[in-house]
Amino acid sequence: MSDLDVVILAAGKGTRMHSDIPKVLHPLAGRPMLDHVISVARALAARRIVVVYGHGGEAVRDRTGADDIEFVCQEPQLGTGHAVQQALPVLDSDTTLVLYGDVPLIRAGTLGRLLATRAELALLTMELPDPHGYGRIIRNRAGRVTQIVEEKDATAKQRSINEINTGLLAASTSRLKQWLARIENKNAQGEYYLTDIVAEAVRDSVEITTATPDNEFEVLGVNSKAQLARLERIYQWENAQKLLQQGVSVIDPARIDVRGTLNCGRDVTIDVNCVFEGDVVLGDRVSIGANCVINQTHIGPDSEVLPFCHIEDAMTGSACRIGPYARLRPGNRLANEVRVGNFVEMKASRIGDGSKANHLSYIGDSSVGNNVNIGAGTITCNYDGANKHRTIIEDDVFIGSDTQLVAPVTIGAGSTIGAGSTITKDTPDGELTISRSKQITIPGWKRPVKSKRK
């Protein structure tokens, strides 16, 4: 484990988000922004991770709390320097790295380079064609950093500088404590700026080193929903490029959302507007049609998911065909060569090899054997108004269209259920079972007519 403490500043209210949710809890790729930053800190093998919270503190703790996270409250919020001051009592490693909970795309490799300088103070800086809004890096003629000036306090000449301060820095912990004790709030905002430690370091004749990120997006912060949306698209584009490099056929990299982890085998194809949530695994030669939402699911090899399907917490074997317009609610386990057709809904069911429900059916809390055919409009009536009950359909059963199976009930192996039946009792193996009323005609019956409006 490295001799490193990481402080993550997460106390901002985020007024421009126009939301009651603390800014750092707004989701990017399905996870709070703060989670992304914590993950990077963990990747650096930090000895201690300290989150400085303020606005919505309890929600921040509840949503991101873990055994390896310490929380420190900043109240009131008097600037970034004041925020780090709140964390000082728990910092005891040689080096402290300061990150921001609303800068979610920073990469561990970039921070590794910053730490590798082993300087008493190292800043992450970047040249931007439009530096508006950022503090500027001031260097002397020898090229050494002498000061950081916030834009609100900068002169016109200083504002013309393109090298900006990203806010991310690494410092000797002992030095950091000394410098923070000396900073003041004599500025336009009346706040204690963390950046003022630069002047203190210069006063102590400490040479300040800098490092640069590989990509501008790594240091982009979020202050509005528009900025969050921009980072979401950057994240998804970068993720799509990784999939393409792995050999996945992503039909349009601009129209895919991965809100978790997506692991793909060889020759996988993903059509447009698909959303993957949680941990999703797509086996070799899987094809996902357009406009699907797949959550916490494992799709077996050679399977096809047709457009407009919604699949959650499911597992399929090989060569299955699902959709279009199918919904698999949590708890379904499909064996090999299963067919789930259009407008079929399944929930908490196990479906055996070669079985199929091709049209307009509801299969819930059921165990379906091998080579079963479930006709259009079939419903397993699994809920009696108070409790759920299971339906068991054994191997080689043929269920006729428009059938209701009232659970708990078992349909015997090799049997046939006639179309339009309501089955309330177990049926014998290998027999035809029919439950229908006698067909009659009612002479003189008239259809009702719509009443005239008064």
C-alpha positions in Angstrom: 0.0 0.0 0.0 1.4 3.4 -0.9 2.1 6.2 1.6 -0.7 8.3 0.2 -3.8 10.1 1.5 -6.4 11.3 -0.9 -8.8 14.1 0.0 -11.9 14.5 -2.2 -13.7 17.8 -2.0 -17.4 17.2 -2.2 -19.0 19.9 -0.2 -20.4 22.1 -3.0 -24.1 22.8 -3.2 -24.2 23.0 -7.0 -26.7 25.9 -7.2 -26.6 25.8 -11.0 -27.7 22.2 -11.0 -31.2 23.4 -9.9 -31.7 20.3 -7.9 -32.2 19.1 -4.3 -29.7 16.4 -4.9 -26.1 17.2 -3.8 -24.1 17.9 -6.9 -21.6 15.1 -6.5 -24.4 12.5 -6.3 -25.7 13.3 -9.8 -25.1 10.3 -11.9 -22.7 9.8 -14.7 -22.9 6.5 -16.5 -25.3 5.3 -13.9 -23.1 6.1 -10.9 -22.7 9.2 -8.8 -19.9 11.4 -10.0 -18.3 11.0 -6.6 -18.1 7.2 -7.0 -16.0 7.7 -10.1 -13.5 9.7 -8.2 -13.4 7.3 -5.3 -12.7 4.5 -7.7 -9.7 6.3 -9.0 -8.4 6.9 -5.5 -8.7 3.2 -4.8 -6.8 2.4 -8.0 -3.9 4.5 -6.6 -3.9 2.2 -3.6 -4.3 5.2 -1.2 -3.8 4.4 2.5 -6.7 6.8 3.4 -9.5 8.3 1.3 -11.2 11.3 3.0 -14.4 12.8 1.5 -15.1 16.4 2.7 -18.8 16.9 2.5 -21.1 19.8 3.3 -24.4 20.3 1.4 -26.6 17.2 1.7 -23.9 15.5 3.8 -26.0 12.7 5.1 -27.1 11.8 1.6 -23.5 11.8 0.5 -22.5 9.5 3.3 -25.4 7.2 2.8 -24.9 6.9 -0.9 -21.1 6.5 -1.1 -20.1 5.3 2.4 -17.8 2.3 2.6 -15.3 0.9 5.1 -12.4 2.5 3.3 -13.9 6.0 3.2 -13.6 8.6 6.0 -16.0 11.6 6.0 -15.3 15.1 7.3 -17.9 17.8 7.4 -17.2 21.3 6.1 -19.7 23.7 7.7 -19.8 26.5 6.7 -18.3 26.3 3.2 -15.5 28.9 3.1 -13.5 27.8 0.1 -11.3 25.0 -1.1 -8.5 25.8 1.3 -10.9 25.8 4.2 -12.3 22.4 2.9 -8.8 20.8 3.0 -8.2 22.3 6.4 -11.1 20.2 7.8 -9.3 17.0 6.7 -5.9 17.9 8.1 -6.4 16.2 11.5 -6.8 12.7 9.9 -3.9 13.1 7.4 -0.7 11.3 8.3 0.8 9.9 5.1 3.8 11.5 3.5 1.8 12.7 0.5 -1.7 14.1 0.1 -3.5 14.2 -3.2 -6.4 16.6 -3.6 -9.2 15.6 -6.0 -12.7 17.0 -6.7 -16.0 15.1 -6.5 -17.4 17.0 -9.5 -14.4 16.2 -11.7 -15.3 12.5 -12.5 -13.3 11.6 -15.6 -9.8 12.0 -14.1 -7.7 8.9 -14.8 -5.4 7.0 -12.5 -2.6 7.1 -15.1 -2.6 10.9 -15.1 -2.5 11.1 -11.3 0.2 8.5 -11.3 2.4 10.9 -13.3 1.6 13.7 -11.0 2.6 11.7 -8.0 5.7 10.4 -9.7 7.2 13.8 -9.6 7.7 13.3 -5.9 7.8 17.0 -5.5 6.8 18.8 -2.3 4.1 20.5 -4.4 3.0 19.3 -7.8 0.1 20.8 -9.8 -1.9 19.3 -12.6 -2.1 22.0 -15.3 -3.2 22.3 -18.9 -3.1 24.6 -21.9 -6.6 25.5 -23.1 -7.5 27.5 -26.2 -10.3 29.1 -24.2 -9.3 29.3 -20.5 -12.3 31.3 -19.4 -13.4 30.5 -15.9 -10.2 28.9 -14.8 -7.5 30.1 -12.5 -4.3 30.9 -14.4 -0.8 29.6 -13.8 1.7 32.4 -13.4 5.3 31.6 -14.2 8.5 33.7 -14.0 11.0 34.2 -16.9 12.7 30.9 -15.9 9.4 29.1 -16.4 8.9 28.3 -12.7 5.4 28.5 -11.2 5.1 31.5 -8.9 1.4 32.0 -8.4 -2.1 30.9 -9.3 -4.6 33.7 -9.9 -8.3 33.0 -9.9 -10.1 34.6 -12.9 -12.2 36.9 -10.7 -8.9 38.3 -9.2 -6.9 38.3 -12.5 -5.8 41.3 -14.5 -6.5 41.5 -18.2 -3.0 40.4 -19.0 -3.2 37.5 -16.6 -6.5 36.4 -18.2 -4.8 36.1 -21.6 -2.7 33.2 -20.2 -3.8 29.8 -21.6 -2.2 27.6 -18.9 -4.9 26.8 -16.4 -5.0 25.3 -12.9 -7.1 22.2 -12.8 -7.3 22.3 -9.0 -5.8 18.8 -8.7 -2.6 18.7 -6.8 -0.2 16.6 -4.7 1.7 17.9 -1.8 3.9 16.9 1.1 1.5 16.5 3.9 3.7 18.2 6.5 4.2 21.2 4.1 0.5 21.3 3.3 -0.4 21.7 6.9 2.1 24.6 7.3 0.9 26.4 4.2 -2.8 26.0 4.9 -2.2 27.6 8.4 -0.9 30.7 6.7 -3.4 31.4 3.9 -5.9 34.3 4.2 -9.3 35.1 2.6 -8.4 38.5 1.2 -9.9 38.1 -2.2 -13.1 38.9 -4.2 -14.9 35.9 -2.8 -13.8 36.2 0.8 -12.8 32.6 0.7 -9.7 30.6 1.6 -8.3 29.4 -1.7 -6.3 26.2 -1.8 -4.4 27.7 -4.7 -2.9 30.3 -2.3 -0.5 27.6 -1.0 1.4 28.1 -4.2 2.5 31.6 -3.0 3.4 30.0 0.4 5.5 27.4 -1.3 7.4 30.1 -3.3 7.9 32.0 -0.1 9.5 28.8 1.3 11.7 28.4 -1.8 10.0 25.2 -2.7 10.2 24.4 -6.4 6.7 23.6 -7.8 6.5 21.0 -10.5 3.6 20.4 -12.9 2.1 17.5 -14.9 -0.4 17.4 -17.7 -3.3 15.1 -18.3 -3.6 13.1 -21.6 -7.0 14.5 -22.4 -8.8 17.8 -21.6 -12.0 15.9 -20.5 -10.1 14.4 -17.6 -10.1 17.8 -15.8 -13.5 19.1 -16.8 -15.8 19.8 -13.8 -19.5 19.8 -13.6 -21.5 22.9 -12.4 -24.7 22.5 -14.5 -26.8 19.8 -16.1 -25.5 20.8 -19.5 -21.9 20.2 -18.4 -23.0 16.9 -16.9 -24.6 15.8 -20.2 -21.5 16.8 -22.0 -19.3 14.6 -19.8 -21.8 11.7 -20.1 -21.4 11.7 -23.9 -17.6 11.9 -23.6 -17.6 9.0 -21.2 -19.9 6.9 -23.5 -17.9 7.8 -26.6 -14.6 6.7 -24.9 -16.2 3.5 -23.7 -17.5 2.8 -27.2 -14.0 3.2 -28.6 -12.7 0.6 -26.1 -15.4 -1.8 -27.3 -14.6 -1.2 -30.9 -10.9 -1.9 -30.2 -11.9 -5.1 -28.5 -13.6 -6.2 -31.7 -17.2 -5.5 -30.8 -19.3 -4.2 -33.7 -20.9 -1.1 -32.3 -23.1 0.2 -35.1 -23.1 3.8 -33.9 -20.6 4.7 -31.1 -22.5 7.9 -30.4 -25.7 5.9 -29.6 -24.8 3.4 -26.8 -24.9 3.8 -23.0 -23.0 1.6 -20.6 -24.0 2.3 -17.0 -22.0 -0.3 -15.4 -19.7 -3.0 -16.9 -20.1 -4.6 -20.3 -18.0 -7.7 -21.1 -18.3 -9.0 -24.7 -17.1 -12.1 -26.4 -15.9 -12.4 -30.0 -18.0 -11.1 -32.9 -20.6 -9.4 -30.8 -22.9 -6.8 -32.5 -24.7 -4.0 -30.8 -27.2 -1.9 -32.7 -28.2 1.7 -31.9 -29.7 3.2 -28.7 -29.0 0.3 -26.4 -28.5 0.8 -22.7 -26.5 -1.6 -20.5 -26.9 -1.3 -16.8 -25.1 -3.1 -13.9 -22.9 -6.1 -14.9 -23.7 -7.4 -18.3 -22.0 -10.2 -20.2 -22.6 -10.9 -23.9 -21.2 -14.3 -25.1 -19.6 -15.0 -28.4 -21.6 -14.0 -31.5 -24.4 -12.4 -29.6 -26.4 -9.8 -31.5 -28.3 -7.1 -29.7 -31.0 -5.3 -31.7 -31.8 -1.6 -31.5 -33.4 0.2 -28.5 -32.8 -2.6 -25.9 -32.3 -2.1 -22.2 -30.3 -4.9 -20.6 -29.6 -4.9 -16.9 -27.5 -7.3 -14.8 -27.8 -10.0 -17.4 -25.7 -12.8 -19.0 -26.6 -13.6 -22.6 -25.2 -16.9 -23.8 -23.3 -17.4 -27.1 -25.0 -17.4 -30.5 -28.1 -15.7 -29.0 -30.1 -12.9 -30.5 -32.0 -10.1 -28.8 -34.3 -8.4 -31.2 -35.2 -4.7 -31.0 -37.1 -3.1 -28.1 -36.5 -5.7 -25.5 -36.1 -5.0 -21.7 -34.2 -7.6 -19.8 -33.3 -7.5 -16.2 -31.4 -10.0 -13.9 -31.6 -12.8 -16.4 -29.4 -15.6 -17.7 -29.6 -17.4 -21.0 -28.0 -20.4 -22.5 -26.8 -20.6 -26.0 -28.7 -19.9 -29.3 -31.7 -18.2 -27.6 -33.9 -15.8 -29.5 -35.6 -13.0 -27.6 -38.0 -10.4 -28.9 -38.8 -8.1 -30.4 -40.7 -6.2 -27.7 -40.1 -8.9 -25.1 -39.8 -8.2 -21.4 -37.8 -10.4 -19.0 -38.3 -9.2 -15.4 -35.9 -10.3 -12.7 -35.1 -13.9 -12.0 -35.5 -15.6 -15.4 -33.1 -18.5 -16.3 -33.3 -19.6 -19.9 -31.6 -22.8 -21.1 -30.4 -23.4 -24.7 -32.4 -22.6 -27.9 -35.2 -20.9 -26.0 -37.6 -18.7 -28.0 -39.3 -15.7 -26.3 -41.3 -13.8 -28.8 -43.0 -10.4 -29.3 -44.9 -9.0 -26.4 -44.1 -11.9 -24.1 -43.4 -11.1 -20.4 -41.5 -13.5 -18.1 -40.7 -13.2 -14.4 -38.9 -15.5 -12.0 -39.2 -18.5 -14.4 -36.9 -21.3 -15.6 -37.3 -22.3 -19.2 -35.9 -25.6 -20.5 -34.0 -26.4 -23.7 -35.9 -25.8 -26.9 -39.0 -24.4 -25.3 -40.8 -21.4 -26.8 -43.4 -18.7 -26.1 -43.6 -16.8 -29.3 -46.5 -14.4 -28.9 -48.4 -12.3 -26.3 -48.0 -14.4 -23.2 -47.2 -13.9 -19.5 -45.1 -16.6 -17.8 -44.5 -15.8 -14.1 -43.1 -17.9 -11.2 -43.0 -20.9 -13.5 -40.8 -24.0 -14.2 -41.0 -24.9 -17.8 -39.5 -28.1 -19.1 -37.8 -29.0 -22.4 -39.4 -28.7 -25.8 -42.6 -27.0 -24.5 -44.7 -24.9 -26.8 -46.7 -22.1 -25.2 -49.4 -20.7 -27.4 -50.3 -17.1 -28.0 -52.2 -15.4 -25.2 -51.3 -17.9 -22.5 -51.2 -16.6 -18.9 -49.9 -18.2 -15.8 -52.1 -16.8 -13.1 -49.6 -16.8 -10.3 -51.1 -14.3 -7.8 -54.2 -15.0 -5.8 -54.5 -11.5 -4.4 -52.3 -12.3 -1.4 -49.6 -14.8 -2.3 -47.6 -16.0 -5.3 -47.8 -19.6 -6.5 -45.8 -21.6 -9.0 -46.8 -23.2 -12.3 -44.9 -26.4 -13.4 -45.0 -27.3 -17.0 -43.2 -30.6 -17.6 -41.3 -31.7 -20.8 -42.9 -31.9 -24.3 -46.1 -30.1 -23.3 -48.2 -28.2 -25.9 -50.3 -25.3 -24.5 -53.0 -24.1 -26.8 -53.6 -20.4 -27.4 -55.6 -18.2 -24.9 -55.1 -20.5 -22.0 -55.0 -19.6 -18.3 -53.0 -21.8 -15.9 -54.2 -21.0 -12.4 -51.3 -21.7 -10.0 -50.4 -23.8 -8.1 -50.8 -26.3 -10.9 -48.7 -28.9 -12.7 -49.1 -29.7 -16.4 -48.0 -33.3 -17.0 -45.3 -34.4 -19.4 -46.3 -34.8 -23.0 -49.8 -33.5 -22.4 -51.8 -31.0 -24.6 -54.0 -28.2 -23.3 -56.7 -27.2 -25.7 -57.0 -23.6 -26.8 -59.1 -21.3 -24.7 -58.9 -23.5 -21.5 -58.7 -22.4 -17.9 -56.8 -25.0 -16.0 -57.1 -25.1 -12.2 -56.1 -28.7 -11.5 -53.1 -30.8 -12.3 -53.3 -32.6 -15.7 -52.2 -36.1 -16.4 -49.2 -37.0 -18.6 -49.7 -37.5 -22.3 -53.4 -36.6 -22.4 -55.5 -33.8 -24.0 -57.1 -31.6 -21.4 -59.8 -29.1 -22.4 -61.8 -26.7 -20.2 -64.4 -24.8 -22.2 -68.0 -23.7 -21.8 -70.6 -25.0 -24.2 -70.9 -22.8 -27.3 -74.3 -21.2 -27.5 -76.0 -18.5 -29.6 -78.4 -16.0 -28.0 -81.1 -15.0 -30.5 -82.0 -11.4 -30.7 -79.1 -10.0 -28.7 -78.2 -6.5 -29.6 -74.9 -4.7 -29.2 -75.0 -1.7 -26.8 -74.9 1.7 -28.5 -73.1 4.7 -27.3 -75.3 7.1 -25.3 -75.9 10.5 -26.9 -74.2 13.4 -25.1 -76.6 15.9 -23.6 
